[in-house]
Amino acid sequence: MQSELFIKRKNYSETIKLLDQEQKLSESSLKKIRYQYVQAQFPTLEGNMKKAFERFEIIAQKSLDFEIVFREKMS
């Protein structure tokens, strides 16, 4: 996978772009959240904790929304 090559080369901005494309193509909510989670880790590797925190907050909210919808559908 091309994103793995970018990660090995520490080219995180290109990796994020690729994951954005994958996320847009994915129909699965879980996969979209997973792609966002992976993307949120890159700012921490670059030492940008503020950006990472912002991304993780967005993911936490989406995950909570997904869990609520999932539980409603199960009821």
C-alpha angles and dihedrals in degrees: 000000000000094000090061090057091051090050092051089051090046090239094145097163091061090045090053090051091052092048089049089056092048090049092053091050095047119096094192117095090205092054091049091053090046092053090050091050092053090047092051091060095062097071088056090055088053092048094249099132094165092059091044092051091050091051093047090050090055091049092048091054093047091047090052091048090049092049092050092050091045092052092047091054091049092054 
